[in-house]
């Protein structure tokens, strides 16, 4: 019996050595989780045995338990490198259409020949679907996840539909007294311009001119300004949107201000809240309005280009004014864009993937799926720093990074092995001593039996 007890001790010591050696071997493995050999004594007795004098039957390995505490982060220059801070796993599949998921903490991802995010073994990173414009997640079910694919195509052009313009007009400016001519500086008081885009993404210059009207004493209207517009140097008709070819030119609208310099309802300018003027629409369409000024086969939106006398967010204090100070542009923007090339990929702490284009556009591609388990130690190891669901682990719970108990995602970082090399070397020495001690016990048993066999 003592031989068997010593043999179980040797087996346990060997198991301890194996586990410790495996931990040391993977000290530089990204996402690796160290293991710990757990042992229990062996005790067997029957109803007729003397329990008080039973010495035990040795030791057995009850479990090699992985330790899922956080590993240190190593920061990199690759935005596709991902590390989880906190609880959770990345979901992976070995095929685009597969739903056979494996789970990992190793986030060293790269692009394959089809621009899918994959690991070194070619497994596909899974993401939840999102709204491409707002980034809102449409589903957090694992059954709806898809592999992450980075687009390699150009960003599509977008024709301008809205222009946002706010300014201060100089109340001390004198009327020009001359018919407006865009080629003559003396026929207008101030001007500014913005670039707008047609349906093919070609840029065009839309310029605005502000002309102070004669005051009431001279037959005009106090604090009133005429606004003219040109597209690529051609004067725009505010009613039809087409080019004006006869002079004197007519303005696209007239802006009136009250005695405090704020927008006024006088002078035929419809305004109900005294904060902004009504929008002015420059008509367009296929073969009509602004589109007739194009010679490249493109068009502007059929609804035309809307001139909004404010900024895009309707910010307080960004309304047009007429104060006694120089001409100043407070806001000038538009919502069109030319053709764009992929400029970069950003991944937020919530796992949202955003593609940025050279034309200033951005598109949400998805949200990296996060998964946790009721019992991580119950997961089945499958190699390559990956695990699969088992009966002991419980059902996977999917969710968004940074919400609830899910950890956050760090881009341009990798989670290092959580192996503590110093502790492992100490454990290695301890396991070695245990092995030697059990070997000595086996040797003593052998010597005793040899002595018995030599009795005559």
C-alpha positions in Angstrom: 0.0 0.0 0.0 2.8 2.4 0.8 4.1 1.9 -2.7 0.8 3.1 -4.1 0.6 6.1 -1.8 4.1 7.2 -2.9 3.2 6.7 -6.5 0.1 8.9 -6.2 2.4 11.5 -4.6 4.8 11.2 -7.6 1.9 11.6 -10.0 0.6 14.7 -8.2 4.0 16.2 -8.1 4.4 15.5 -11.8 1.1 17.1 -12.6 2.1 20.2 -10.6 5.4 20.3 -12.6 3.5 20.0 -15.9 1.0 22.8 -15.0 3.8 25.1 -13.8 5.9 24.4 -16.9 2.9 25.1 -19.2 2.4 28.4 -17.4 6.0 29.4 -17.9 6.0 28.3 -21.5 3.0 30.7 -22.2 4.3 33.7 -20.3 4.4 35.6 -23.6 1.2 34.2 -25.1 -1.4 37.0 -25.7 -4.6 36.4 -23.8 -3.3 33.3 -22.0 -4.7 32.4 -18.6 -2.6 30.6 -16.1 -3.7 27.3 -14.6 -3.4 25.9 -11.1 -3.3 22.2 -10.2 -5.7 21.5 -7.3 -5.3 18.3 -5.3 -7.3 16.3 -2.7 -6.5 13.4 -0.5 -7.7 9.9 -1.2 -9.5 8.2 1.7 -11.3 4.9 1.5 -12.8 2.9 4.2 -15.6 0.3 4.8 -18.2 0.0 7.4 -16.1 -2.6 9.2 -12.8 -0.7 9.0 -11.2 1.1 11.9 -11.6 4.7 10.9 -9.5 6.1 13.8 -6.4 4.3 12.6 -6.9 4.8 8.8 -3.9 6.7 7.4 -5.3 7.6 3.9 -4.5 6.3 0.4 -2.6 9.1 -1.2 -3.5 12.1 -3.3 -5.3 12.8 -6.5 -5.6 15.7 -8.9 -9.1 17.1 -8.7 -8.9 19.8 -11.2 -6.5 21.9 -13.3 -8.3 25.2 -12.8 -7.6 28.2 -15.0 -7.3 31.6 -13.3 -9.1 34.3 -15.3 -7.8 37.4 -13.6 -6.8 40.4 -15.6 -3.5 40.4 -17.5 -1.4 43.5 -18.1 -2.0 45.6 -21.2 0.7 46.0 -23.8 0.0 49.0 -26.0 0.8 48.8 -29.7 0.6 51.0 -32.9 -2.0 48.8 -34.5 -5.6 50.0 -34.2 -6.9 46.5 -34.9 -5.2 45.1 -31.7 -7.9 44.9 -29.1 -7.7 44.2 -25.3 -10.6 43.6 -22.9 -10.4 45.4 -19.5 -12.7 43.6 -17.2 -15.0 40.6 -17.8 -15.8 39.3 -21.3 -14.6 37.4 -24.3 -14.4 38.0 -28.1 -16.7 35.7 -30.1 -15.0 34.0 -33.1 -16.0 31.6 -35.9 -13.9 29.6 -38.3 -16.2 30.4 -41.2 -18.1 33.4 -42.5 -21.5 31.7 -42.3 -20.8 29.5 -39.2 -22.5 29.9 -35.9 -20.1 27.5 -34.1 -18.5 30.0 -31.8 -15.3 30.0 -29.9 -14.3 32.6 -27.3 -11.0 34.2 -26.7 -9.2 37.1 -24.9 -6.5 37.3 -27.5 -7.2 40.4 -29.5 -4.2 40.3 -32.0 -6.4 40.9 -35.1 -5.5 41.6 -38.7 -7.1 41.8 -42.1 -7.3 38.8 -44.4 -7.4 38.9 -48.2 -11.1 39.9 -48.1 -10.6 42.6 -45.5 -12.3 40.6 -42.7 -10.8 41.0 -39.2 -9.3 37.6 -38.3 -6.9 36.2 -35.8 -3.6 34.3 -36.7 -5.6 31.1 -37.4 -8.0 32.9 -39.7 -11.0 32.8 -37.3 -13.5 35.7 -37.9 -14.2 38.3 -35.2 -18.0 38.7 -34.7 -19.8 42.0 -34.2 -23.4 43.1 -33.6 -25.2 45.0 -36.4 -25.5 48.7 -36.0 -27.1 51.7 -37.8 -24.5 52.9 -40.2 -25.3 56.5 -39.5 -26.0 56.8 -35.8 -24.1 53.7 -34.5 -27.1 52.5 -32.6 -26.9 48.8 -31.9 -29.9 47.0 -33.6 -29.4 43.6 -31.8 -27.3 42.1 -29.1 -28.1 38.5 -29.9 -25.3 36.1 -30.8 -27.5 34.7 -33.5 -27.4 38.0 -35.3 -23.6 38.6 -35.2 -21.6 38.9 -38.4 -17.9 38.9 -39.2 -16.3 42.3 -39.2 -15.4 43.5 -42.7 -13.5 46.7 -43.3 -14.6 48.4 -46.6 -12.0 49.0 -49.2 -14.2 50.9 -51.5 -14.5 54.7 -51.9 -16.9 56.7 -49.9 -19.9 57.6 -52.1 -20.4 61.3 -53.0 -23.4 63.1 -51.5 -25.1 66.0 -53.2 -25.6 69.1 -51.1 -29.1 69.6 -49.8 -28.6 72.2 -47.0 -26.3 75.1 -46.5 -26.0 76.7 -43.0 -25.1 80.3 -42.9 -25.0 82.9 -40.1 -23.3 86.2 -40.0 -23.2 89.8 -38.7 -23.8 92.5 -41.2 -22.2 95.9 -40.5 -25.0 98.3 -39.5 -22.7 101.3 -40.3 -22.2 100.2 -43.9 -23.4 102.6 -46.6 -25.7 101.6 -49.5 -23.8 101.2 -52.7 -26.3 103.0 -54.8 -25.3 100.9 -57.8 -26.9 97.9 -59.4 -25.4 94.6 -58.2 -22.6 93.1 -60.4 -20.7 90.1 -59.0 -17.6 91.1 -60.9 -17.5 94.6 -59.3 -16.6 94.9 -55.7 -18.1 98.3 -55.4 -21.7 97.0 -56.1 -22.0 95.0 -52.8 -21.0 95.5 -49.2 -19.9 92.0 -48.1 -19.6 88.5 -49.5 -18.7 84.9 -48.5 -18.8 81.5 -50.2 -18.9 77.8 -49.6 -18.2 74.7 -51.7 -21.3 72.6 -52.6 -21.3 69.2 -54.3 -23.5 67.8 -57.1 -24.6 64.2 -57.4 -21.3 63.0 -58.8 -19.3 64.7 -56.1 -17.9 67.5 -58.2 -17.4 70.7 -56.2 -19.0 74.0 -57.1 -18.6 77.5 -55.5 -21.8 79.0 -54.2 -21.1 82.6 -53.3 -23.3 85.0 -51.4 -23.4 88.8 -51.7 -25.0 91.2 -49.2 -26.1 94.6 -50.5 -27.3 97.4 -48.1 -30.5 99.0 -49.3 -31.2 102.7 -49.4 -32.7 104.0 -46.1 -36.3 105.2 -45.8 -35.3 108.8 -46.4 -34.0 107.9 -49.8 -37.0 105.7 -50.7 -35.6 102.5 -49.4 -36.2 100.5 -46.2 -34.2 100.9 -43.0 -31.9 98.0 -41.9 -32.7 96.0 -44.9 -30.3 93.9 -47.0 -30.6 92.3 -50.4 -28.9 88.9 -50.8 -27.6 87.7 -54.2 -26.1 84.3 -55.0 -23.8 83.0 -57.8 -23.0 79.4 -58.6 -19.5 79.1 -60.3 -19.8 82.8 -61.1 -23.3 82.6 -62.6 -26.0 84.7 -60.9 -28.8 82.5 -59.4 -32.5 83.3 -59.8 -34.0 82.9 -56.4 -37.4 81.9 -57.8 -36.4 79.4 -60.5 -32.9 78.5 -59.4 -31.7 79.0 -63.0 -29.1 81.4 -64.2 -30.1 85.1 -64.5 -28.9 86.5 -67.8 -30.5 89.9 -67.8 -29.7 92.9 -65.6 -30.5 94.4 -63.3 -30.2 91.2 -61.3 -32.9 90.3 -58.7 -31.9 89.2 -55.2 -32.7 85.7 -54.0 -34.2 87.2 -50.8 -34.3 90.4 -48.6 -33.2 90.3 -45.0 -34.6 92.8 -42.5 -33.3 93.6 -39.0 -35.0 95.5 -36.1 -33.5 98.4 -34.1 -31.7 96.0 -31.8 -29.9 94.3 -34.7 -32.0 91.1 -34.6 -34.0 89.5 -37.5 -37.2 91.3 -38.1 -40.6 90.4 -39.6 -40.6 93.6 -41.6 -39.8 94.0 -45.2 -41.8 91.0 -46.2 -39.4 88.5 -44.4 -41.6 85.9 -42.8 -40.4 85.2 -39.3 -42.4 84.1 -36.2 -39.9 83.7 -33.4 -37.5 86.6 -34.1 -34.5 84.3 -33.9 -34.0 83.1 -37.5 -35.2 84.0 -41.0 -37.2 81.5 -43.0 -35.1 79.2 -45.1 -34.6 80.1 -48.7 -34.8 77.3 -51.3 -32.8 77.4 -54.5 -34.8 75.1 -56.8 -33.1 72.3 -58.6 -33.9 69.0 -60.3 -33.1 67.0 -63.4 -32.8 69.6 -66.1 -34.3 72.4 -64.1 -33.2 75.1 -61.7 -29.6 74.9 -60.4 -29.0 71.7 -62.3 -29.2 73.6 -65.6 -25.9 75.2 -64.7 -24.1 71.9 -64.6 -22.4 70.5 -67.7 -21.1 67.2 -66.4 -24.3 65.1 -66.4 -24.8 65.5 -62.7 -27.8 67.1 -60.8 -28.5 68.7 -57.5 -31.2 67.2 -55.3 -34.7 67.6 -56.8 -35.7 69.5 -53.6 -33.0 72.1 -54.4 -30.5 73.6 -52.0 -31.9 75.0 -48.8 -30.2 78.1 -47.4 -30.6 78.0 -43.6 -29.9 81.2 -41.8 -28.3 79.5 -38.8 -25.8 76.8 -37.9 -26.5 73.1 -38.2 -27.3 72.7 -34.5 -29.5 75.8 -34.3 -27.2 77.1 -31.6 -28.3 80.1 -29.6 -26.3 83.1 -30.4 -25.5 81.9 -33.9 -28.3 83.8 -35.6 -27.8 86.5 -38.3 -27.4 90.0 -36.8 -26.8 93.5 -37.8 -24.6 95.2 -35.3 -22.3 98.1 -35.6 -19.2 96.0 -36.2 -17.5 94.5 -39.2 -18.8 91.8 -41.4 -18.3 88.4 -39.6 -19.2 84.9 -40.6 -20.5 83.0 -37.5 -21.4 79.8 -39.2 -20.8 78.4 -42.7 -21.3 74.7 -43.5 -23.1 72.3 -45.9 -24.0 68.7 -45.9 -22.6 67.4 -49.2 -19.4 65.6 -49.8 -17.1 64.5 -52.6 -15.8 61.0 -53.2 -13.8 59.8 -50.2 -11.1 57.3 -49.6 -10.8 55.2 -46.5 -8.6 57.2 -44.1 -8.7 55.2 -40.9 -10.6 52.8 -38.6 -11.4 53.8 -35.0 -12.7 51.4 -32.3 -14.2 52.9 -29.2 -14.2 51.5 -25.7 -17.8 50.3 -26.3 -16.6 48.3 -29.3 -18.1 50.5 -32.0 -16.1 50.4 -35.3 -16.1 53.6 -37.3 -14.6 53.9 -40.8 -13.4 57.5 -41.6 -13.1 58.8 -45.1 -11.0 61.5 -46.6 -14.1 63.5 -47.5 -15.0 63.9 -43.8 -17.6 61.2 -43.8 -17.7 58.4 -41.3 -19.7 55.1 -41.2 -20.4 52.7 -38.4 -19.4 49.2 -39.4 -20.6 47.3 -36.3 -20.0 46.7 -32.6 -17.6 44.1 -31.4 -19.6 41.4 -29.6 -18.8 40.7 -26.0 -19.7 37.5 -24.3 -19.5 36.3 -20.6 -20.3 33.1 -18.8 -21.7 32.3 -15.3 -18.7 30.1 -14.7 -15.6 30.9 -16.7 -13.6 28.0 -15.1 -16.1 25.6 -16.6 -15.1 26.6 -20.2 -13.5 23.9 -22.3 -10.1 24.7 -23.7 -9.7 24.1 -27.4 -6.2 25.5 -28.0 -5.0 28.7 -29.6 -6.0 30.6 -26.4 -9.6 29.8 -27.1 -12.5 28.2 -25.2 -15.8 26.7 -26.0 -19.0 26.6 -24.0 -19.6 23.5 -21.8 -22.2 22.3 -19.4 -20.2 23.5 -16.5 -19.7 27.0 -18.0 -23.4 27.7 -18.4 -25.0 29.5 -21.4 -23.2 32.5 -23.0 -24.5 35.9 -22.2 -24.0 38.5 -25.0 -23.9 42.3 -24.5 -22.2 45.6 -25.3 -18.8 46.4 -24.0 -18.8 48.9 -21.1 -22.4 48.0 -20.1 -23.5 46.1 -17.0 -20.7 43.7 -15.9 -19.0 43.7 -19.3 -15.6 45.1 -19.5 -14.4 47.8 -21.9 -12.4 47.4 -25.1 -9.0 49.1 -25.6 -7.9 49.6 -29.1 -4.2 49.5 -30.0 -3.5 47.2 -27.0 -3.1 43.6 -26.2 -3.8 41.7 -23.0 -0.6 39.9 -21.9 -0.5 36.5 -20.2 -1.6 36.7 -16.6 1.2 34.4 -15.6 3.4 35.7 -12.8 6.8 34.3 -13.7 8.3 34.8 -10.2 5.5 32.8 -8.6 5.8 30.1 -11.2 9.6 29.7 -10.6 8.9 29.3 -6.8 6.1 26.8 -7.6 8.6 25.0 -9.8 11.0 24.6 -7.0 8.3 23.5 -4.6 7.0 20.9 -7.1 10.5 19.6 -7.6 11.0 19.2 -3.8 7.7 17.3 -3.6 8.7 15.0 -6.4 12.0 14.3 -4.6 10.3 13.7 -1.3 7.9 11.2 -2.9 10.7 9.5 -4.7 12.5 9.2 -1.4 9.4 7.6 0.2 9.3 5.1 -2.7 13.0 4.4 -2.1 12.5 3.8 1.6 9.6 1.4 0.9 11.8 -0.5 -1.6 14.6 -0.7 1.0 12.2 -2.0 3.7 10.8 -4.7 1.3 14.4 -5.7 0.3 15.3 -6.1 4.0 12.3 -8.3 4.6 13.1 -10.5 1.6 16.7 -11.0 3.0 15.4 -12.3 6.3 16.3 -16.0 6.7 
